[in-house]
Amino acid sequence: MEIKVNYLDNLRLEAKFDDFTVIADQPIRYKGDGSAPGPFDYFLASSAMCAAYFVKVYCLARNIPTDNIRLSQNNIVDPENRYKQIFKIQVELPADISEKDRQGILRSIDRCTVKKVVQTGPEFVIEDVESIDADAQALLMPNLASETSTFIPGKDLPLEETIANMSGILAGLGMKIEIASWRNIVPNVWSLHIRDAQSPMCFTNGKGSTKESALASALGEFIERLNCNFFYNDQFWGEDIANAEFVHFPDEKWFQPGPNGELPKEILDDYTREIYDPENELLGTHLYDTNSGNTERGICSLPFVRQSDGETVYFPSNLIENLYLSNGMSAGNTLAEAQVQCLSEIFERAVKREILEGEITLPDVPQEVLAKYPGIVEGIKGLEEQGFPVLVKDASLGGQFPVMCVTLMNPRTGGVFASFGAHPKLEVALERSLTELLQGRSFEGLNDLPRPTFSSNAVTEPNNFVEHFIDSSGVVSWRFFSSKSDYEFVEWDFTSQGENANADEAATMFGILEEMGKEVYMAVYQHLGATACRILVPDYSEIYLVEDLIWDNTNKALSFREDILNLHRLDDDQLEALVERLEDVEVDDYTDIVTLIGIEFDDNTVWGQLTILELKLLIYLALQNFEEAKELVEQFLQYNTNTVERGLFYQCMDVVLEVMLDDDMDIEDYETNFRRMFGDERMDAVMGSVEGSVRFYGLTETNMQLEGLDRHLRLIDSYKKLHTARGNMTAVS
């Protein structure tokens, strides 16, 4: 994690990281102002709070209340060496806690991350640099020897060279990548989380059987998502980019809808129109670009090459964003390598969907076959030794597709996790299934797995597949676990040998899709110095339903974005029009405004927690429509997931409105005790809201220039680096 420190007045310091700001000072006796804890005080507090966190996690998993648990830490300083200290952590536990849980709580404290880092002894590197922001990936993996050459199946270059190349590309773009965490809870299963230090919303996860393969995986995914703009999906990119020479890619084209909103003849082809518009309901006006919001410019459309005949077909960026998420994107050392990875993932997701929704029972992989891969067997053994039974299944559907499945069962909670992996080589597909299973997970994280069900409706519900796509947390049918399989096991192999192995394997997988009667469309991206591709297989690789283009399109943001960002400057007529649109929009009231308008507000602000329901409530208050406001306050309090402070504000608002709406009561009779209950500051905010002197309490003013929205501006700054690189590449060519 990157922590940037700024100098304030006197000895005060400001540390900024993620969406947080921490102020440190020195005591008056050390010439400070005593306005905040000192840096060393924060260090001491961090270990105590970390210990308390692990106690809380232990207790939550076992339904043990923490109301009467107390924890303290004292540091005992050696009189002869003040840098040698003993941290003494004491826990006071209620008498009714069992001896087993007492010992479990003490063991949980021993797992404190701060404690382990201190005990291991961090290594400090102190250096002078020309620019902090320019210092990029030099320390991603300091022990990676450049003279080593480690080849793994599917990669056209050694891992070391792959990592060096990708790191160099990211550094050249000005992306400062940091490793936020590593995981290795069983042998031969590694995963890590990397992110852009300057825009942490841009992150990826990597997995592999070694540290190096996991890092290469994470970096490759990061570059793939940069090339395809996935990090910036659904977000507003600002007015500058909306009006730039290009918005997404230099080769994009913009087409105007027909006079009645019809689809422009220049977009899509007959094959895709049948798929995306089966009822002839889809209009060009449904496909305006969410990211620019520039409806006057038309429909932003991106060129894809139809693989059956080499013709270029233009796909609206809106359509791709709404239906495909990150499915069908990949980066590689070569185009063929990227294609193999891309097609493998498409098959993995499509076959997974077919198996889960069809409640298909898969055959077990025989032990004699599994024994050929001792590294994978060792990882599975590590899980089973921890009490998690593992099933290894052939998901090829009788040898048709290069897909495998590893399923974990958690007898402690009754939950299961079916993880799928794909690659032309069976061993790699199996390895990917296992590493995907544990990507970013601890053993405690396996306690959150959903339970299987015999309800077919729960399994086939569209959102269940979306959950499986995002993090494999969807529901699995109990029929999946029958010992009577629907297919025979096949020890399949789709690999090729020789220099052109990846190209041949890609051709094989393109051939499978052709035999299925599927048209395939591909775009290749090389503007950023890396090779990446995006492949669309209509009616096969979509994640969301095609009807979402009409009924749940992300560009509904365009009806709300400008008014919400200018909320404080709207007059009553504009507010009434806005709240009417919010009432009519077919979106759940508990949808957050971040999602609705594509703006990344700071999570720790009222904006960051704001839902459609609360926004409507605040508008009704501003309009003095107290009956509507009172109804929404009650809904808010019934289902509140907001902060305690925001909940108390609305508790106060609820009783004040109750009194004001009752002709037999007078607020003056209750105000004194309301103030004693809720405090003067909160009561002043409530009374100001109902009297009209306070509007939109807690929401800071902003505008279409996104003033004050640092989190979102960091995201736009990140995108501008790509936009500039694409523009420069086009100018050179």
C-alpha positions in Angstrom: 0.0 0.0 0.0 1.3 3.4 -0.9 1.1 6.0 1.9 1.8 9.6 0.8 2.8 12.0 3.6 2.3 15.8 3.4 3.7 18.4 5.7 1.2 20.6 7.5 1.6 23.4 10.0 4.3 23.1 12.7 5.0 19.4 13.3 1.7 18.1 12.1 1.8 15.5 9.3 -0.9 14.2 7.0 -0.8 10.6 5.6 -3.1 9.7 2.7 -3.9 6.2 1.5 -6.9 4.8 -0.3 -9.8 7.0 0.8 -8.4 7.8 4.2 -6.5 10.6 5.8 -4.6 10.3 9.1 -3.2 13.3 11.0 -0.2 12.9 13.3 1.3 15.4 15.6 3.8 15.5 18.5 3.1 16.3 22.2 3.6 19.9 23.3 6.7 18.8 25.3 8.3 17.9 21.9 7.4 21.3 20.4 4.2 19.9 18.7 0.6 21.1 19.3 -0.7 17.8 20.8 -3.6 17.9 18.3 -3.3 14.2 17.3 -1.4 11.0 18.3 2.2 10.7 17.2 3.4 8.3 14.6 4.7 5.8 17.2 1.3 6.0 19.0 -0.4 4.9 15.8 2.0 2.0 15.5 1.3 0.8 19.1 -2.4 1.1 18.6 -2.3 -0.8 15.3 -1.1 -4.0 17.0 -3.8 -3.8 19.7 -6.6 -3.1 17.1 -5.3 -5.9 14.9 -5.4 -8.3 17.8 -8.9 -7.2 18.6 -10.0 -7.7 15.0 -8.9 -11.3 15.0 -10.8 -11.9 18.3 -13.9 -10.4 16.6 -13.5 -12.6 13.6 -13.2 -15.7 15.8 -16.3 -14.8 17.8 -18.4 -13.9 14.8 -17.7 -17.3 13.2 -19.0 -18.9 16.4 -21.8 -16.6 17.4 -20.0 -15.5 20.5 -21.0 -12.0 21.6 -18.1 -9.6 22.2 -20.1 -7.1 24.4 -18.3 -8.3 27.5 -14.9 -9.0 26.0 -12.2 -6.5 26.8 -8.7 -6.3 25.4 -5.7 -4.1 26.3 -2.1 -3.8 25.3 0.9 -2.4 27.3 4.4 -2.0 25.9 7.2 -2.7 28.4 10.4 -0.8 27.5 13.8 -2.3 28.2 15.6 0.3 30.3 18.9 -0.4 28.5 17.5 -0.4 25.0 14.4 1.6 24.3 14.0 -0.2 20.9 13.6 -3.5 22.6 10.1 -3.8 23.9 7.6 -6.4 25.1 4.0 -6.0 23.8 1.8 -7.5 26.5 -1.8 -8.1 25.3 -4.4 -9.1 27.8 -7.9 -10.3 27.2 -10.7 -10.3 29.7 -13.3 -12.9 28.8 -16.7 -13.6 30.4 -16.9 -16.6 32.8 -19.3 -18.5 30.6 -17.0 -18.9 27.6 -15.8 -22.5 27.3 -12.2 -23.4 27.8 -12.0 -24.5 24.1 -13.1 -21.0 23.0 -10.8 -19.3 25.5 -7.9 -21.1 23.9 -9.2 -20.4 20.4 -9.4 -16.7 21.1 -5.8 -16.6 22.4 -4.7 -18.5 19.2 -6.6 -16.0 17.1 -4.6 -13.1 18.6 -1.4 -15.0 17.7 -2.5 -14.6 14.0 -2.5 -10.8 14.2 -0.9 -9.5 10.9 0.9 -6.6 12.6 2.4 -8.9 15.2 3.6 -11.4 12.5 5.2 -8.6 10.5 7.0 -7.1 13.5 8.2 -10.6 14.6 9.5 -11.4 11.2 11.2 -8.1 11.0 10.4 -5.8 8.0 13.3 -4.7 5.8 13.5 -1.0 5.1 14.8 0.4 1.8 15.4 4.1 2.0 16.3 5.9 -1.2 16.2 9.2 -3.1 14.1 9.3 -6.2 13.5 12.0 -8.8 9.7 11.5 -8.7 7.7 9.4 -6.3 4.9 9.0 -8.8 7.2 7.8 -11.5 8.8 5.2 -9.3 7.0 2.1 -10.6 7.4 -1.6 -10.5 11.0 -2.0 -9.4 10.1 -3.8 -6.2 7.2 -6.0 -7.3 9.3 -9.1 -6.7 12.9 -8.1 -5.7 14.1 -11.7 -5.6 13.1 -12.5 -9.2 16.4 -13.4 -10.9 16.6 -12.0 -14.4 19.0 -14.8 -15.5 16.5 -17.5 -14.7 14.2 -18.8 -17.4 11.1 -20.6 -16.2 8.8 -21.9 -18.9 5.2 -22.9 -18.2 2.6 -24.4 -20.7 0.7 -21.7 -22.6 3.4 -19.0 -22.3 5.5 -18.0 -25.3 8.2 -16.5 -23.2 9.8 -17.4 -19.8 7.9 -16.1 -16.7 10.8 -13.9 -15.8 10.8 -12.2 -19.2 7.0 -12.0 -19.2 7.0 -10.2 -15.8 9.8 -7.9 -16.8 8.0 -6.9 -20.1 4.6 -6.3 -18.5 6.2 -4.3 -15.6 8.0 -2.2 -18.1 4.8 -1.5 -20.1 3.0 -0.4 -16.9 5.9 1.7 -15.8 5.9 3.4 -19.2 2.2 4.2 -18.8 2.9 5.8 -15.4 1.1 3.1 -13.6 2.6 2.5 -10.1 1.6 -1.1 -9.3 1.7 -2.4 -5.7 1.2 -5.8 -4.3 -1.5 -5.5 -1.6 -1.5 -9.2 -0.5 -0.1 -12.7 -1.1 -1.9 -16.0 -0.3 -0.4 -19.5 -0.1 -2.5 -21.5 2.3 -1.8 -24.9 0.7 1.2 -26.2 -1.3 1.5 -25.2 -4.9 -1.4 -22.7 -4.8 -0.4 -19.1 -4.9 -2.5 -15.9 -5.4 -2.0 -12.2 -5.0 -3.9 -8.9 -5.3 -2.2 -6.0 -7.1 -3.5 -2.5 -7.7 -2.6 0.9 -9.0 -1.2 2.8 -6.0 -2.6 6.1 -7.4 -6.0 4.7 -8.3 -6.7 1.6 -6.1 -10.1 1.0 -7.9 -7.9 -0.4 -10.6 -6.9 -3.9 -9.3 -6.6 -7.5 -10.4 -6.0 -10.8 -8.8 -3.5 -13.4 -10.0 -3.2 -17.1 -9.4 -0.7 -19.9 -10.1 1.2 -22.9 -8.8 4.2 -20.6 -8.1 4.8 -17.0 -7.0 6.1 -16.1 -10.4 3.2 -17.6 -12.3 0.7 -15.9 -10.0 2.4 -12.5 -10.5 2.5 -13.0 -14.3 -1.2 -13.9 -14.1 -2.0 -10.7 -12.1 0.0 -8.4 -14.4 -1.4 -10.0 -17.5 -4.9 -9.5 -16.2 -4.1 -5.9 -15.3 -2.8 -5.1 -18.8 -5.8 -6.9 -20.4 -8.2 -4.8 -18.5 -6.3 -1.6 -19.3 -6.4 -2.5 -23.0 -10.1 -3.2 -23.0 -11.0 -0.2 -20.6 -12.6 -2.7 -18.2 -11.4 -0.8 -15.1 -13.5 2.2 -16.2 -16.7 0.4 -17.2 -19.9 2.1 -16.2 -18.0 5.2 -15.1 -18.3 8.8 -16.3 -15.0 9.8 -17.9 -15.5 13.6 -17.7 -16.4 16.2 -20.2 -12.9 16.6 -21.5 -12.7 13.0 -22.8 -16.4 13.1 -23.8 -15.5 15.8 -26.3 -12.0 14.6 -27.3 -11.1 13.4 -30.8 -11.9 9.8 -29.6 -13.3 8.5 -26.3 -12.5 4.8 -26.2 -10.2 4.0 -29.1 -8.7 5.9 -32.0 -10.5 3.6 -34.5 -14.0 4.0 -33.0 -16.9 5.4 -35.1 -20.0 7.3 -34.1 -23.3 6.7 -35.8 -26.6 8.6 -35.4 -29.9 6.7 -34.6 -32.6 7.0 -37.2 -35.3 9.8 -37.0 -37.4 7.6 -34.6 -34.5 6.3 -32.7 -33.9 3.3 -35.0 -30.7 1.3 -35.0 -28.2 2.8 -37.4 -27.6 0.4 -40.4 -23.8 0.8 -39.9 -23.8 -1.1 -36.6 -23.9 -4.9 -36.0 -24.8 -7.4 -38.8 -27.8 -9.6 -39.6 -26.5 -12.4 -37.4 -26.0 -10.3 -34.3 -29.2 -8.3 -34.8 -31.2 -11.5 -34.5 -29.5 -12.2 -31.2 -29.5 -8.8 -29.6 -32.9 -7.7 -30.9 -35.2 -10.7 -31.3 -38.4 -8.8 -30.7 -37.4 -5.7 -32.8 -37.6 -3.6 -29.6 -34.0 -2.4 -29.5 -33.4 1.2 -30.5 -30.3 3.1 -31.3 -31.2 5.5 -28.4 -30.8 2.5 -26.0 -27.1 2.3 -27.0 -25.7 5.7 -26.2 -22.3 5.6 -24.6 -22.4 5.6 -20.8 -18.8 6.7 -20.3 -19.0 9.9 -22.3 -22.7 10.6 -21.9 -22.3 12.5 -25.2 -25.7 11.7 -26.9 -25.3 14.5 -29.5 -22.3 12.7 -30.9 -24.3 9.5 -31.5 -23.6 5.9 -30.7 -19.9 5.1 -30.0 -19.1 1.9 -31.9 -15.9 -0.3 -31.9 -14.6 -2.4 -34.8 -14.4 -6.2 -34.5 -13.3 -8.6 -37.2 -15.8 -11.4 -38.0 -13.6 -14.5 -38.0 -15.7 -16.4 -40.6 -14.9 -14.0 -43.4 -12.6 -11.2 -42.1 -15.3 -8.5 -42.4 -15.3 -5.6 -39.9 -18.5 -5.2 -37.8 -19.1 -2.3 -35.5 -20.3 -3.1 -32.0 -21.7 -0.3 -29.8 -19.4 0.1 -26.8 -22.6 0.3 -24.7 -23.6 -3.2 -25.8 -20.3 -4.7 -25.0 -20.2 -3.0 -21.5 -23.7 -4.2 -20.7 -23.6 -7.8 -21.7 -20.0 -9.1 -21.5 -18.3 -7.7 -18.4 -14.7 -9.0 -18.6 -15.5 -12.2 -20.4 -13.5 -12.7 -23.5 -10.5 -10.4 -22.7 -6.9 -11.4 -22.5 -3.3 -10.2 -22.9 -0.3 -12.2 -23.9 3.3 -12.2 -25.1 1.9 -12.9 -28.5 -1.5 -12.7 -30.1 -1.9 -16.5 -30.3 -1.1 -16.8 -26.6 -3.7 -14.1 -25.8 -6.3 -15.9 -28.0 -5.8 -19.3 -26.3 -6.3 -17.7 -22.9 -9.3 -15.7 -24.1 -11.0 -18.6 -25.8 -10.3 -20.9 -22.8 -12.0 -18.5 -20.5 -15.0 -18.2 -22.8 -15.4 -22.0 -22.8 -14.9 -22.1 -19.1 -17.8 -19.7 -18.4 -20.1 -21.1 -21.0 -19.6 -24.7 -20.0 -19.9 -23.8 -16.4 -23.2 -22.2 -17.1 -24.5 -25.2 -19.0 -23.5 -27.5 -16.2 -24.9 -25.4 -13.3 -28.1 -24.5 -15.0 -28.7 -28.0 -16.4 -27.9 -29.5 -13.0 -25.5 -31.9 -14.8 -23.6 -34.5 -12.8 -19.9 -34.7 -13.8 -17.7 -37.8 -13.7 -14.9 -38.0 -11.2 -11.3 -37.9 -12.4 -9.8 -41.4 -11.7 -7.1 -41.5 -9.1 -4.6 -43.0 -11.5 -5.1 -40.0 -13.8 -4.9 -37.5 -10.9 -1.7 -39.2 -9.7 0.1 -37.9 -12.9 0.0 -34.4 -11.5 1.7 -34.6 -8.0 1.8 -30.9 -7.5 -2.0 -30.7 -7.8 -2.5 -33.8 -5.6 -0.3 -32.1 -2.9 -2.5 -29.0 -3.0 -5.7 -31.0 -2.7 -4.2 -33.0 0.2 -3.5 -29.7 2.0 -7.1 -28.8 1.8 -8.4 -32.2 2.9 -6.0 -32.2 5.9 -7.7 -28.9 6.9 -11.1 -30.7 6.9 -12.3 -29.7 3.4 -13.3 -32.7 1.2 -12.4 -32.0 -2.5 -14.0 -33.5 -5.6 -12.1 -33.4 -8.9 -14.4 -33.6 -11.9 -14.1 -33.7 -15.7 -16.2 -30.8 -17.1 -15.4 -31.5 -20.7 -18.9 -32.9 -21.3 -17.6 -36.1 -22.8 -14.4 -34.6 -24.3 -16.1 -31.7 -26.2 -14.5 -28.8 -24.3 -11.2 -28.2 -22.5 -12.7 -27.6 -19.1 -12.1 -29.1 -15.6 -13.7 -28.6 -12.2 -12.5 -28.8 -8.6 -15.3 -28.6 -6.0 -14.7 -27.9 -2.3 -17.1 -28.9 0.5 -17.1 -27.3 3.9 -18.7 -29.7 6.5 -18.5 -27.0 9.2 -21.0 -24.8 7.4 -22.5 -27.0 4.7 -21.3 -24.7 2.0 -19.7 -25.7 -1.4 -17.6 -24.0 -4.0 -17.4 -25.3 -7.6 -14.4 -23.9 -9.3 -13.9 -24.3 -13.1 -10.8 -23.9 -15.2 -10.0 -24.3 -18.9 -7.0 -24.7 -21.2 -6.2 -27.0 -24.1 -3.9 -29.0 -21.7 -5.8 -31.0 -19.1 -3.2 -30.4 -16.4 -3.3 -26.6 -16.8 -7.1 -26.6 -16.8 -7.0 -28.6 -13.6 -4.4 -26.4 -12.0 -6.5 -23.3 -12.9 -9.5 -24.9 -11.3 -7.6 -25.4 -8.0 -5.9 -22.1 -7.9 -9.1 -20.2 -8.8 -10.7 -22.1 -5.8 -8.3 -20.4 -3.4 -7.6 -17.1 -5.1 -7.5 -14.5 -2.4 -9.1 -16.8 0.1 -8.1 -17.8 3.6 -9.5 -20.8 5.4 -11.9 -18.5 7.3 -13.1 -17.2 3.9 -14.3 -20.7 3.1 -16.9 -20.4 5.8 -18.9 -18.0 3.6 -19.7 -20.5 0.9 -23.4 -21.0 -0.1 -25.2 -24.2 0.6 -26.3 -26.5 -2.3 -30.0 -26.6 -3.1 -32.5 -28.9 -4.7 -34.4 -25.8 -6.0 -33.9 -25.7 -9.7 -35.3 -22.1 -9.8 -32.5 -20.9 -7.4 -29.8 -22.5 -9.7 -31.2 -21.3 -13.0 -32.0 -17.7 -11.9 -29.9 -15.4 -14.1 -28.2 -13.6 -11.3 -26.9 -16.9 -9.9 -24.7 -17.2 -13.0 -23.5 -13.6 -12.5 -22.5 -14.4 -9.0 -20.6 -17.5 -10.2 -18.9 -15.3 -12.8 -17.8 -12.6 -10.4 -16.4 -14.8 -7.6 -17.9 -18.3 -7.9 -20.1 -17.6 -4.9 -23.4 -18.7 -6.6 -25.5 -21.6 -5.7 -24.9 -25.2 -6.8 -27.5 -27.9 -7.2 -27.3 -31.0 -4.9 -27.8 -33.0 -8.2 -24.2 -32.0 -9.1 -23.0 -34.3 -6.3 -24.8 -37.5 -7.4 -22.5 -40.5 -7.9 -24.4 -41.3 -11.2 -22.7 -39.0 -13.7 -24.3 -37.8 -17.0 -21.1 -38.2 -18.9 -18.2 -40.7 -19.0 -14.8 -39.5 -18.0 -12.5 -38.6 -20.9 -8.8 -37.9 -20.6 -9.0 -35.2 -23.2 -6.1 -33.3 -24.9 -6.5 -30.3 -27.2 -2.8 -29.4 -27.2 -0.4 -29.0 -30.1 3.3 -29.3 -30.2 6.1 -27.2 -31.8 6.8 -23.5 -32.3 3.3 -22.6 -33.3 1.6 -24.5 -30.5 -0.5 -21.6 -29.3 -1.6 -20.6 -32.8 -2.6 -24.2 -33.5 -4.5 -24.5 -30.2 -6.3 -21.2 -30.9 -7.3 -22.6 -34.3 -8.6 -25.7 -32.7 -10.8 -23.7 -30.3 -12.0 -21.4 -33.0 -13.0 -24.6 -34.9 -15.1 -25.9 -32.0 -17.1 -22.7 -32.0 -17.5 -22.9 -35.8 -18.8 -26.5 -35.5 -21.3 -25.2 -33.0 -22.5 -22.7 -35.6 -21.2 -19.7 -33.6 -19.9 -16.5 -35.3 -16.9 -15.1 -33.5 -15.8 -11.4 -33.5 -12.3 -10.2 -32.4 -10.6 -6.9 -31.7 -6.8 -6.7 -31.2 -5.4 -3.9 -29.1 -1.7 -3.0 -29.2 -1.8 0.8 -28.5 -0.3 0.4 -25.0 2.7 -1.5 -26.1 1.2 -4.9 -25.2 -0.8 -7.4 -27.3 -4.3 -8.0 -26.1 -7.5 -9.1 -27.7 -11.2 -9.1 -27.0 -13.4 -11.9 -28.4 -17.2 -11.8 -28.5 -19.2 -14.9 -29.2 -22.8 -13.7 -29.5 -25.4 -16.0 -27.9 -22.6 -17.8 -26.1 -20.2 -15.6 -24.1 -22.7 -13.0 -22.7 -22.8 -12.7 -18.9 -26.0 -10.6 -18.7 -29.3 -11.2 -20.6 -29.7 -9.4 -23.9 -33.0 -7.8 -22.7 -30.9 -5.8 -20.2 -30.0 -3.6 -23.2 -33.6 -2.3 -23.0 -34.7 -2.8 -19.5 -31.5 -2.5 -17.3 -29.0 -0.6 -19.5 -26.2 1.2 -17.6 -26.8 4.3 -19.6 -29.9 5.1 -17.5 -27.2 7.1 -15.7 -27.6 9.7 -18.5 -31.1 10.6 -17.2 -29.8 11.4 -13.7 -26.1 12.1 -13.7 -26.0 15.9 -14.4 -29.0 16.7 -12.1 -27.6 14.7 -9.2 -24.1 16.2 -9.5 -25.8 19.7 -9.6 -28.3 18.8 -6.9 -27.6 21.8 -4.7 -28.3 24.2 -7.6 -31.6 22.8 -8.8 -34.7 24.8 -8.3 -38.0 23.3 -7.0 -39.3 22.5 -10.5 -36.1 20.7 -11.4 -36.1 18.8 -8.1 -39.7 17.7 -8.7 -38.8 16.5 -12.2 -35.8 14.6 -10.8 -37.7 12.9 -8.0 -40.4 11.9 -10.5 -37.8 10.2 -12.7 -36.4 8.5 -9.7 -39.8 7.2 -8.8 -40.4 5.9 -12.3 -37.0 4.3 -12.9 -37.2 0.5 -12.7 -34.4 0.1 -10.3 -34.5 -1.1 -6.7 -34.7 1.8 -4.2 -31.7 0.4 -2.4 -29.4 0.8 -5.5 -26.6 3.1 -4.5 -26.1 6.4 -6.4 -22.5 5.3 -7.2 -24.0 2.5 -9.4 -26.8 4.6 -10.8 -24.8 7.5 -12.2 -21.3 5.9 -12.6 -19.4 8.2 -10.2 -16.9 6.9 -7.6 -17.6 8.8 -4.4 -15.4 8.2 -1.4 -16.9 5.3 0.5 -16.5 7.2 3.8 -18.8 10.0 2.8 -22.6 10.3 2.7 -22.4 10.4 -1.1 -20.6 7.0 -1.0 -23.4 5.4 1.0 -26.3 7.2 -0.7 -29.1 5.1 -2.1 -32.0 6.1 -4.5 -34.3 5.9 -1.5 -32.3 8.3 0.6 -31.8 10.7 -2.3 -35.6 10.8 -2.8 -36.1 11.3 0.9 -33.7 14.3 0.9 -35.4 15.8 -2.2 -38.8 15.5 -0.6 -37.4 17.3 2.5 -36.1 20.1 0.3 -39.5 20.4 -1.3 -41.2 20.4 2.1 -43.2 17.3 1.1 -43.1 15.9 4.6 -45.6 13.0 4.2 -43.6 11.4 1.4 -40.4 12.1 3.4 -41.8 10.5 6.5 -42.7 7.3 4.6 -39.2 7.0 3.2 -37.6 7.7 6.6 -39.5 4.7 8.0 -38.3 2.6 5.1 -34.7 3.8 5.7 -34.8 2.9 9.4 -36.4 -0.5 8.7 -33.7 -1.6 6.2 -30.8 0.7 7.1 -27.4 -0.5 6.2 -25.8 2.9 6.5 -23.6 4.3 9.2 -24.7 4.5 12.8 -24.4 8.4 12.6 -26.7 8.4 9.5 -29.2 6.1 11.3 -29.4 8.4 14.3 -30.0 11.4 12.0 -33.0 9.7 10.6 -34.2 8.5 13.9 -34.2 12.1 15.0 -35.9 13.1 11.7 -38.6 10.4 12.2 -39.8 11.7 15.5 -39.6 15.4 14.5 -41.7 14.6 11.4 -44.1 12.6 13.5 -44.7 15.6 15.7 -44.9 18.1 12.8 -47.4 16.0 10.9 -49.7 15.7 13.9 -52.0 18.7 14.4 -52.4 17.9 18.1 -48.7 18.1 18.8 -46.3 21.0 18.9 -42.5 20.6 18.3 -41.7 23.1 21.0 -43.1 20.7 23.6 -40.7 18.0 22.6 -37.6 19.9 21.4 -35.8 20.0 24.7 -35.8 16.2 25.2 -35.2 15.5 21.6 -32.0 17.6 22.0 -31.1 15.6 25.1 -31.6 12.3 23.2 -30.0 13.2 19.9 -27.7 16.2 20.7 -27.8 19.8 19.5 -25.8 19.3 16.3 -28.0 16.5 15.0 -31.2 18.3 16.1 -30.1 21.5 14.4 -29.5 19.6 11.2 -32.9 18.0 11.4 -34.7 21.2 12.2 -32.8 23.0 9.5 -33.8 20.3 7.0 -37.5 20.7 7.8 -37.4 24.5 8.0 -35.5 24.8 4.7 -32.3 26.4 6.0 -30.4 23.0 5.5 -30.7 21.2 2.2 -29.3 17.8 1.4 -27.7 17.3 4.8 -24.3 15.5 4.6 -24.0 15.8 0.8 -21.1 18.1 -0.2 -21.6 20.2 -3.3 -20.2 19.0 -6.6 -20.8 19.5 -10.3 -20.2 18.0 -13.7 -16.5 19.0 -13.4 -16.5 16.5 -10.4 -15.1 19.1 -8.0 -14.1 17.6 -4.7 -14.5 14.0 -5.9 -10.9 12.9 -5.5 -11.6 9.2 -5.8 -13.3 9.6 -9.1 -10.7 12.1 -10.4 -8.0 9.6 -9.6 -9.8 7.1 -11.8 -10.1 9.6 -14.6 -6.4 10.4 -14.3 -5.7 6.7 -14.6 -7.7 6.5 -17.8 -6.1 9.7 -19.2 -2.8 7.9 -19.2 -4.2 5.2 -21.5 -6.0 7.8 -23.6 -2.8 9.8 -24.1 -0.8 6.6 -25.0 -3.4 5.7 -27.6 -3.3 9.1 -29.1 0.5 9.1 -29.3 0.6 5.7 -30.9 -1.9 6.8 -33.5 0.0 10.0 -34.2 3.3 8.0 -34.7 1.6 5.4 -37.0 
